[in-house]
Amino acid sequence: MKRTGEVVLGVIGIILNALLSLIGGFFAWAATSDTTTEQMANDPTFSANPDDADAILGLMSTFGWAVVAAAILGIIFGIIAVVNISKNKSPKLAGWMFIVGAVLTGVVSVGFGFLPALLYLIAGIMSFVRKEPAEASF
């Protein structure tokens, strides 16, 4: 049985997770950048209370690293699942890997990785539901 749908959804999910890790890395980099710190220090909104700017930069850095961690976990689980689903080697294991990758990507990234998580979830469900057609005996 061909598992082209699951493989395509898995590869697209892996690519989207790679893009997600770049976005998370940008957030983490921007939070520690001197330019961002200077701009927030010069902003009249934060000049009254500089602790707010530090709190926002801290949250931005933490969120960026959480998104990177979620994306890397999604990439790892996605690769394991695609390798196991190709050539119909182990569709049950691949289904579990897709679903675990979907949950981790969606939850750890606080919903920011919604699209790759949705693709992994669909691929995981497809790998459980699709069965080998029964051969007709005459």
N, CA and C of each residue as an Amber inpcrd file, in Angstrom:
protein
   414
   0.8350000  -1.1690000   0.0000000   0.0000000   0.0000000   0.0000000
   0.8870000   1.2430000   0.0000000   0.5400000   2.1650000  -0.8360000
   1.3110000   3.4020000  -0.9130000   0.8670000   4.3520000   0.1900000
   1.8150000   4.9850000   0.8070000   1.5710000   5.9330000   1.8890000
   2.0230000   7.3340000   1.4740000   1.7170000   7.7190000   0.2460000
   2.1710000   8.9990000  -0.2890000   1.5910000  10.1700000   0.4830000
   0.3290000  10.1020000   0.8620000  -0.3100000  11.1990000   1.5900000
   0.3620000  11.4820000   2.9140000   0.6420000  10.4180000   3.6720000
   1.2980000  10.5850000   4.9600000   2.7100000  11.1400000   4.7990000
   3.4260000  10.6280000   3.7960000   4.7920000  11.0990000   3.5690000
   4.7940000  12.5710000   3.1770000   3.8930000  12.9730000   2.2880000
   3.8360000  14.3790000   1.8530000   3.4880000  15.2860000   3.0290000
   2.4770000  14.9050000   3.8200000   2.1180000  15.7150000   4.9830000
   3.2730000  15.7910000   5.9780000   3.9820000  14.6860000   6.1730000
   5.1180000  14.6750000   7.0820000   6.2570000  15.5650000   6.6110000
   6.5710000  15.5040000   5.3210000   7.6640000  16.3290000   4.7920000
   7.2940000  17.8210000   4.8560000   6.0490000  18.1530000   4.5250000
   5.6210000  19.5530000   4.6310000   5.6780000  20.0050000   6.0900000
   5.2780000  19.1350000   7.0210000   5.3740000  19.4610000   8.4400000
   6.8090000  19.6690000   8.8900000   7.7280000  18.8620000   8.3740000
   9.1460000  19.0250000   8.7140000   9.6520000  20.3700000   8.2020000
   9.2880000  20.7240000   6.9760000   9.7210000  22.0040000   6.4070000
   9.1420000  23.1680000   7.2080000   7.8660000  23.0830000   7.5670000
   7.2550000  24.1530000   8.3610000   7.8700000  24.2490000   9.7540000
   8.2590000  23.1230000  10.3280000   8.9450000  23.1570000  11.6180000
  10.3230000  23.7890000  11.4920000  11.0030000  23.5620000  10.3770000
  12.2980000  24.2150000  10.1680000  12.1230000  25.7290000  10.0750000
  11.0940000  26.1690000   9.3660000  10.8120000  27.6070000   9.2940000
  10.4190000  28.1480000  10.6660000   9.6760000  27.3670000  11.4210000
   9.2770000  27.7670000  12.7640000  10.4920000  27.9340000  13.6740000
  11.4730000  27.0600000  13.5270000  12.6850000  27.1900000  14.3460000
  13.4610000  28.4500000  13.9840000  13.4540000  28.8170000  12.7100000
  14.1050000  30.0720000  12.3160000  13.3890000  31.2780000  12.9170000
  12.0600000  31.2450000  12.9320000  11.2990000  32.3440000  13.5190000
  11.5560000  32.4300000  15.0240000  11.5610000  31.2880000  15.6990000
  11.8650000  31.2740000  17.1300000  13.2760000  31.7570000  17.4150000
  14.2190000  31.3650000  16.5720000  15.5890000  31.8580000  16.7230000
  15.6810000  33.3590000  16.5360000  14.8760000  33.8950000  15.6240000
  14.8490000  35.3440000  15.4280000  14.3160000  36.0510000  16.6750000
  13.2600000  35.4970000  17.2780000  12.7260000  36.0880000  18.5080000
  13.7770000  36.0730000  19.6160000  14.4640000  34.9530000  19.7820000
  15.4890000  34.8500000  20.8220000  16.6440000  35.8100000  20.5440000
  17.0390000  35.9350000  19.2830000  18.1210000  36.8500000  18.9290000
  17.6960000  38.3030000  19.1430000  16.4830000  38.6400000  18.7280000
  16.0110000  40.0170000  18.8570000  15.9020000  40.4310000  20.3170000
  15.5760000  39.4910000  21.1930000  15.4370000  39.8170000  22.6100000
  16.7810000  40.1480000  23.2490000  17.8540000  39.5640000  22.7210000
  19.1790000  39.8110000  23.2950000  19.9890000  40.8250000  22.5030000
  19.4110000  41.3510000  21.4500000  20.1210000  42.3010000  20.5980000
  20.2690000  43.6490000  21.3070000  21.4300000  44.2680000  21.1300000
  21.6720000  45.5880000  21.7180000  20.7760000  46.6470000  21.0960000
  20.4860000  46.5110000  19.8250000  19.6270000  47.4820000  19.1390000
  18.2260000  47.4710000  19.7410000  17.6910000  46.2950000  20.0050000
  16.3570000  46.2000000  20.6010000  16.3550000  46.8120000  21.9950000
  17.3950000  46.5440000  22.7690000  17.4900000  47.0940000  24.1170000
  17.5730000  48.6170000  24.0810000  18.3710000  49.1510000  23.1560000
  18.4880000  50.6110000  23.0420000  17.1680000  51.2420000  22.5980000
  16.4910000  50.6290000  21.6480000  15.2240000  51.1870000  21.1840000
  14.1710000  51.1700000  22.2840000  14.1560000  50.1280000  23.0800000
  13.1920000  50.0830000  24.1730000  13.5640000  51.0740000  25.2730000
  14.8620000  51.3160000  25.4770000  15.2850000  52.2930000  26.4830000
  14.9240000  53.7090000  26.0500000  14.9530000  53.9770000  24.7540000
  14.6330000  55.3090000  24.2370000  13.1390000  55.5220000  24.0280000
  12.3520000  54.4820000  24.1320000  10.9090000  54.5940000  23.9390000
  10.2800000  55.2660000  25.1570000   9.5010000  56.3090000  24.9570000
   8.9180000  57.0020000  26.1170000   7.9290000  56.1370000  26.9080000
   7.3940000  55.1210000  26.2920000   6.4650000  54.2410000  26.9990000
   7.1810000  53.4680000  28.1000000   8.4210000  53.0650000  27.8420000
   9.1640000  52.2640000  28.8050000  10.1230000  53.0880000  29.6570000
  10.2870000  54.3800000  29.3640000  11.2540000  55.1830000  30.1220000
  10.7930000  55.3950000  31.5560000   9.4780000  55.3600000  31.8020000
   8.9790000  55.5460000  33.1580000   9.2850000  54.3220000  34.0260000
   9.2080000  53.1510000  33.4540000   9.4610000  51.9310000  34.2020000
  10.3020000  50.9780000  33.3570000  11.6300000  51.0260000  33.4990000
  12.4870000  50.1720000  32.6690000  12.3720000  48.6820000  33.0040000
  11.7890000  48.3510000  34.1580000  11.6070000  46.9380000  34.4910000
  10.6280000  46.2670000  33.5370000   9.6690000  47.0390000  33.0090000
   8.7310000  46.4770000  32.0390000   9.4460000  46.0410000  30.7670000
  10.3910000  46.8600000  30.3210000  11.1480000  46.5160000  29.1130000
  11.9560000  45.2460000  29.3380000  12.5690000  45.1280000  30.5230000
  13.3380000  43.9120000  30.8190000  12.4400000  42.6830000  30.8770000
  11.2460000  42.8600000  31.4370000  10.3120000  41.7260000  31.5150000
   9.8620000  41.3010000  30.1180000   9.5840000  42.2690000  29.2540000
   9.1530000  41.9450000  27.8890000  10.2710000  41.2560000  27.1250000
  11.4890000  41.7460000  27.2570000  12.6230000  41.1100000  26.5660000
  12.8770000  39.7080000  27.1080000  12.7000000  39.5160000  28.4050000
  12.8710000  38.1870000  28.9880000  11.8230000  37.2120000  28.4770000
  10.5700000  37.6650000  28.4090000   9.5080000  36.8170000  27.8770000
   9.7200000  36.5090000  26.4060000  10.1880000  37.5020000  25.6750000
  10.4290000  37.3060000  24.2420000  11.5340000  36.2790000  24.0180000
  12.5730000  36.3460000  24.8190000  13.6660000  35.3810000  24.6940000
  13.1990000  33.9750000  25.0790000  12.4540000  33.8670000  26.1710000
  11.9490000  32.5730000  26.6070000  11.0070000  31.9690000  25.5750000
  10.1180000  32.8040000  25.0380000   9.1910000  32.3310000  24.0120000
   9.9520000  31.8770000  22.7710000  10.9750000  32.6210000  22.3680000
  11.7650000  32.2450000  21.1930000  12.4240000  30.8930000  21.3660000
  13.0150000  30.6690000  22.5330000  13.6760000  29.3830000  22.7610000
  12.6730000  28.2440000  22.8930000  11.4830000  28.5200000  23.4350000
  10.4460000  27.4910000  23.5100000   9.9860000  27.0880000  22.1070000
   9.8570000  28.0650000  21.2230000   9.4560000  27.7700000  19.8440000
  10.5510000  26.9700000  19.1330000  11.8010000  27.3320000  19.3620000
  12.9070000  26.5730000  18.7600000  12.9070000  25.1310000  19.2680000
  12.7260000  24.9410000  20.5750000  12.7070000  23.5890000  21.1380000
  11.5380000  22.7820000  20.5710000  10.3700000  23.4060000  20.4700000
   9.1980000  22.7130000  19.9180000   9.4270000  22.3190000  18.4700000
  10.0240000  23.2170000  17.7010000  10.2670000  22.9350000  16.2920000
  11.2900000  21.8080000  16.1180000  12.3220000  21.8140000  16.9330000
  13.3330000  20.7600000  16.8280000  12.7300000  19.4040000  17.2100000
  11.9080000  19.3890000  18.2760000  11.2210000  18.1390000  18.6270000
  10.3100000  17.6880000  17.4960000   9.6150000  18.6280000  16.8790000
   8.7430000  18.2950000  15.7560000   9.5090000  17.7480000  14.5710000
  10.6630000  18.3240000  14.3030000  11.4990000  17.8380000  13.1990000
  11.9780000  16.4070000  13.4730000  12.4270000  16.1510000  14.7000000
  12.9370000  14.8220000  15.0440000  11.8280000  13.7760000  14.9340000
  10.6730000  14.0640000  15.5460000   9.5730000  13.1040000  15.4750000
   9.0600000  12.9520000  14.0550000   9.0540000  14.0300000  13.2820000
   8.6110000  13.9570000  11.8950000   9.5150000  13.0980000  11.0350000
  10.8160000  13.2500000  11.2190000  11.7660000  12.4440000  10.4370000
  11.6220000  10.9640000  10.7930000  11.5130000  10.6690000  12.0950000
  11.3410000   9.2730000  12.5060000  10.0700000   8.6930000  11.8970000
   8.9950000   9.4840000  11.9180000   7.7180000   9.0010000  11.3840000
   7.7730000   8.8020000   9.8810000   8.3760000   9.7470000   9.1480000
   8.4440000   9.6200000   7.6860000   9.2930000   8.4180000   7.2960000
  10.3800000   8.1780000   8.0080000  11.2230000   7.0180000   7.7060000
  10.4390000   5.7250000   7.9570000   9.6480000   5.6960000   9.0310000
   8.8940000   4.4720000   9.3400000   7.6740000   4.2840000   8.4590000
   7.1040000   5.3420000   7.9300000   5.9080000   5.1990000   7.0900000
   6.2740000   4.9220000   5.6350000   7.4570000   5.3250000   5.2210000
   7.8370000   5.0850000   3.8320000   7.9950000   3.5840000   3.6010000
   7.5610000   3.1540000   2.4740000   7.5520000   1.7390000   2.0850000
   6.7040000   0.8990000   3.0490000   5.8170000   1.5600000   3.8110000
   4.8670000   0.8900000   4.6970000   5.5660000  -0.0160000   5.7090000
   6.7160000   0.4280000   6.2410000   7.4940000  -0.3870000   7.1700000
   6.7530000  -0.6070000   8.4850000   6.4280000   0.4850000   9.1660000
   5.7700000   0.3860000  10.4600000   4.7780000   1.5360000  10.6100000
   3.5770000   1.4060000  10.0560000   2.6290000   2.5070000  10.0940000
   2.1230000   2.8390000  11.4920000   2.0520000   1.8770000  12.3910000
   1.5930000   2.1560000  13.7620000   2.6080000   3.0350000  14.5020000
   3.8910000   2.6730000  14.4060000   4.9230000   3.4820000  15.0440000
   4.9570000   4.8770000  14.4360000   4.8360000   4.9530000  13.1320000
   4.8310000   6.2570000  12.4690000   3.6350000   7.0870000  12.9130000
   2.4830000   6.4570000  13.0650000   1.3010000   7.1640000  13.5340000
   1.5040000   7.7460000  14.9140000   2.0870000   6.9480000  15.8140000
   2.3600000   7.4620000  17.1530000   3.3930000   8.5740000  17.1170000
   4.4070000   8.4530000  16.2880000   5.4140000   9.5130000  16.1890000
   4.7980000  10.8120000  15.6550000   3.9290000  10.6940000  14.6560000
   3.2490000  11.8720000  14.1340000   2.3960000  12.5340000  15.2150000
   1.6470000  11.7360000  15.9640000   0.7490000  12.3070000  16.9750000
   1.5370000  12.9190000  18.1290000   2.5830000  12.2460000  18.5870000
   3.4160000  12.8150000  19.6530000   4.0940000  14.0960000  19.1600000
   4.5910000  14.0820000  17.9300000   5.1880000  15.2890000  17.3630000
   4.1900000  16.4280000  17.2470000   2.9380000  16.0990000  16.9030000
   1.8930000  17.1210000  16.7950000   1.5970000  17.7400000  18.1510000
   1.4590000  16.8980000  19.1590000   1.1410000  17.4150000  20.4930000
   2.2920000  18.2590000  21.0300000   3.5140000  17.7670000  20.9080000
   4.6590000  18.5270000  21.4130000   4.8490000  19.8380000  20.6610000
   4.7120000  19.8010000  19.3480000   4.8810000  21.0220000  18.5710000
   3.8020000  22.0390000  18.9190000   2.5910000  21.5900000  19.0430000
   1.4980000  22.5140000  19.3330000   1.5210000  23.0570000  20.7480000
   1.8220000  22.1980000  21.7220000   1.7600000  22.6130000  23.1210000
   3.0040000  23.3920000  23.5410000   4.1820000  22.8940000  23.2240000
   5.4090000  23.5510000  23.6650000   5.5740000  24.9180000  23.0060000
   5.1190000  25.0560000  21.7690000   5.2410000  26.3560000  21.1040000
   4.0780000  27.2820000  21.4440000   3.2470000  26.8950000  22.3860000
   2.1040000  27.6850000  22.8610000   1.1950000  28.0580000  21.6910000
   0.9590000  27.1060000  20.8150000   0.0550000  27.3220000  19.6910000
   0.6760000  28.0020000  18.4950000   1.9150000  28.4350000  18.5900000
   2.5660000  29.1100000  17.4720000   2.8530000  28.1280000  16.3380000
   3.0390000  26.8570000  16.6580000   3.2810000  25.8230000  15.6580000
   2.0110000  25.0760000  15.3090000   0.9100000  25.7970000  15.1660000
  -0.3840000  25.1760000  14.9120000  -0.4090000  24.4210000  13.5870000
   0.0990000  25.0220000  12.5270000   0.0010000  24.4050000  11.2030000
   0.8200000  23.1160000  11.0860000   2.1020000  23.0860000  11.4760000
   2.8000000  21.7910000  11.4040000   2.1800000  20.7430000  12.3350000
   1.6780000  21.1780000  13.4830000   1.0400000  20.2280000  14.3910000
  -0.2190000  19.6440000  13.7610000  -0.9790000  20.4620000  13.0710000
  -2.1920000  19.9820000  12.4050000  -1.8470000  18.9810000  11.2940000
  -0.8060000  19.2860000  10.5200000  -0.3930000  18.3630000   9.4550000
   0.0740000  17.0290000  10.0230000   0.8430000  17.0780000  11.1150000
   1.2880000  15.8390000  11.7570000   0.1020000  15.0540000  12.3050000
  -0.8680000  15.7410000  12.8840000  -2.0340000  15.0620000  13.4320000
  -2.8310000  14.3650000  12.3290000  -3.0190000  15.0330000  11.2160000
  -3.7340000  14.4210000  10.0900000  -2.9700000  13.2070000   9.5680000
  -1.6460000  13.3560000   9.4240000  -0.8370000  12.2240000   8.9410000
  -0.8790000  11.0680000   9.9310000  -0.8600000  11.3600000  11.2300000
  -0.9330000  10.3050000  12.2390000  -2.2470000   9.5640000  12.1950000
  -3.3380000  10.3100000  12.0640000  -4.6500000   9.6650000  11.9700000
  -4.7450000   8.8340000  10.6970000  -4.2320000   9.3620000   9.5870000
  -4.2650000   8.6110000   8.3290000  -3.4750000   7.3090000   8.4450000
  -2.3450000   7.3440000   9.1480000  -1.5360000   6.1240000   9.2370000
  -2.2100000   5.0570000  10.0860000  -3.0770000   5.4560000  11.0220000
  -3.8300000   4.4660000  11.7970000  -5.0520000   3.9620000  11.0520000
  -5.7280000   4.8420000  10.3250000  -7.0170000   4.5050000   9.7300000
  -6.8710000   3.7070000   8.4470000  -5.9080000   4.0540000   7.6170000
  -5.7730000   3.3760000   6.3210000  -5.2760000   1.9540000   6.5220000
  -6.0040000   1.0240000   5.9960000  -5.6520000  -0.3990000   6.1080000
  -5.4070000  -0.9790000   4.7230000  -4.6690000  -2.0440000   4.7100000
  -4.4170000  -2.7830000   3.4720000  -5.7370000  -3.3610000   2.9650000
  -6.0540000  -3.1600000   1.6900000  -7.3180000  -3.7210000   1.2010000
  -7.2980000  -5.2550000   1.2370000  -8.4060000  -5.8020000   1.6410000
  -8.5160000  -7.2680000   1.7470000  -8.5990000  -7.8540000   0.3400000
  -7.8780000  -8.9460000   0.1230000  -7.8950000  -9.6060000  -1.1800000
  -9.1350000 -10.4670000  -1.2910000  -9.7670000 -10.4010000  -2.4190000
 -10.9660000 -11.2010000  -2.6510000 -10.5720000 -12.6440000  -2.9520000
 -11.2430000 -13.5510000  -2.2740000 -10.9650000 -14.9660000  -2.5210000
 -12.1710000 -15.5860000  -3.2340000 -11.9040000 -16.3130000  -4.2780000
 -12.9700000 -16.9380000  -5.0700000 -12.9510000 -18.4050000  -4.9130000
